[in-house]
Amino acid sequence: MNRLLETELIYGRLLDISEPHLVERYNRALEGFGLQRTRLTGFSIDMTGFAPEIADELGDRDYLDPNRVNRRFIILTPDQVELPVVHTSFSNTAALMHEFFSANARAINAVTIRDALYGEIEDSVSVVDDIDDLLSINEVRFRVLSADDLLGKAAELRTLVDRLQAVPNAWADDAMLERMVELAKQTGDIRQNALVPDRLVFRHEAFWANHFGGVFVFLDGRQTTVICDPSVPGFRRSRPWQVSYIALDDHQRTFEFLAATKRLELPRASWVEASGLLQHRAEMAIINLINRIDPRADLAKADRIWLQTWMHRNAALIAEDGVYPCLQESMRVIAATGEIRLNDVAPRDRFLLVRAAPGHPDRWLVNQLISQMTPFDFVSRFIFDKQGFYKSYETLSEKFREYVVETLTRTYLKDKPAFRQRLYGIGEDKGNA
């Protein structure tokens, strides 16, 4: 993973924490979770406060994600809102954190001047044993504490202020007044600083969970659709009156569901030709075949002439694989007619020709599902399914790893919003970038 670390393709855009008072606040939050203090004098954190260095020190990647549910968080600064979430079991963790930051900006700004916020994103289950446990999560509540108990002190001061105003002669209680002065020195003027978060409960919308190898959950009013491996505990048995189940390898039903619910942008010249997405996937398909035949091939030297020569020599293999011919024929038909009849395309190949509807709230989740259906496209996999990308990256040869890193650095990392906007119709998008 060193090559990924050096190019910030993993744990990129994290916030360095090295000021002693912030390290101390982080340690107090760790103690609040019942964890050991870190001996590190500096580390880097994501939006939730997860630090890869501390995970290595503790020997626990899930130290902020026990049982991979009820995610913990540590907030040292409001600046964390601009960071990615680099380790999570639910695809919507970043979106929930963004909602929390947005709804409670005043309190977060005020508290983190003197203290750190920490706590858990609580839901209705503590352990996920089957699909029903995942389906039970309808909303989450942020349980918020502060490392130096600033929230508790603010609440105590508010109670004493209310007593002073409501109870006759309370002003004569010297001990109470002294306590109020002592608390005010630590909390500041609570009439001006909103120290207590305003909103703590948020809806748990459509999501992907990494349990049981990955489970997609889509919501449409009262109807829920689950897409996953049929061997997952509870498949077709949990809430059958409310939940529709689709096997992950049932490409026809999966495609029909996404298209019927308008989560897909179907192949039309209006976006296909401008985006270059199909051409991109065609190039990825050829690169994948080259790597399959010769993992040691030096693709850094593979210019268009080299690729054309290779394709001529391996025409039979390309035809047998079928991906490149499908994409080429589809681009030809779209250029000639403006669209393509998907009924004439094999169910598995239909995912080659579409992208998530850019205006749909589930666009990132749908693109993640599409990237799993087209795993040879490592660029899309990196953008929308980083856990899947990192897992497959470990199986690659050193030569191909070099090519993957160079390609991602040259294309996506160069200008991420512009790249996403061109290929997928998604530009700046808080909570997912």
Secondary structure, DSSP 8 states (H G I E B T S, - for coil): -HHHHHTTSSSTT-EEE--HHHHHHHHHHHHHTT------S-EEE-TT---HHHHHHHT-TTTTSGGGSS-EEEES-GGGGGS---S-SBTTHHHHHHHHHHHTHHHHHHHTTT--EEEEEE-S-SS--SHHHHHT--EEEEEEEETT-HHHHHHHHHHHHHHHHHSTTGGG-HHHHHHHHHHHHHH--TTTS--S-S--EEE--SEEE-GGG-EEEEEETTEEEEEE-TTSTTTTTSSTTTEEEEETT-HHHHHHHHHHTT-EE--BHHHHHHH-HHHHHHHHHHHHHHHHH-TT--GGG--HHHHHHHHHHTHHHHHHH-HHHHHHHHHHHHHHHSB--GGGS-HHHHGGG-EE-TTSTTHHHHHHHHHHHSTT-HHHHHHH-HHHHHHHHTTS-HHHHHHHHHHHHHTTTT-HHHHHHHHHS----TTT-
